Amino acid sequence: MSDNEELRALVREVIRDVLPQGLAVTETVNLSTDEDLAAFVKRLLDLDPGQREELRSGRKRFRLASPQALSVPAGAGQINGAERAGPSAPVRRIERGAVTENVIAAAARAGERLVLGRGAVLTPLARDRARASGVQIEKER
């Protein structure tokens, strides 16, 4: 393990000790097609034992994207010519500053996808939190 990975592991351990165990994380999922459902099930099957325990204990929850958000006009699912992975996910743009775990947690609760401008910096812990909570992040070049 590199020094950065060891430091991240230590920080995660301290955060787990400090945060209340009952703190639930809710992720909004879009299951509008058979492919979406298959990808979601595959993701659940690939969870590590710690993440599976979070599901069993109720600390990790899922909510379906609202049906109104599923009807997106043609072309609305593109940003800078790139197809969005979740067409129903609202987008939060962050032009500059540090994107922290708190920002990621708020985006996860709101079911948002983040688009980071050139002046925005994603912290390593925020990147880990985004992966764990399923928040999609696009960095503009």
GIMO-V46842 format. One record per backbone hydrogen bond with DSSP energy under -1.0 kcal/mol. NH is the residue of the N-H (numbers start at 1). CO is the residue of the C=O. Records with the same first field share a line. If there is no record, write none. Layout:
NH->CO / CO
This chain:
6->2
7->3
8->4
9->5
10->6
11->7
12->8
13->9
14->10
15->11
16->12
17->13
18->14
19->15
23->20
25->59
27->61
29->63
37->33
38->34
39->35
40->36
41->37
42->38
43->39
44->40
45->41
46->42
47->44
52->48
53->49
54->50
55->51
56->52
57->53
59->54
60->54
61->25
63->27
65->29
70->67
72->70
76->73
78->75
79->82
82->79
84->77
89->86
92->113
94->115
97->119
99->121
104->100
105->101
106->102
107->103
108->104
109->105
110->106
112->107
113->90
114->136
115->92
116->138
117->94
119->95
120->117
121->97
123->99
127->123
128->124
129->125
130->126
131->127
132->128
133->129
134->130
135->130
138->114
140->116
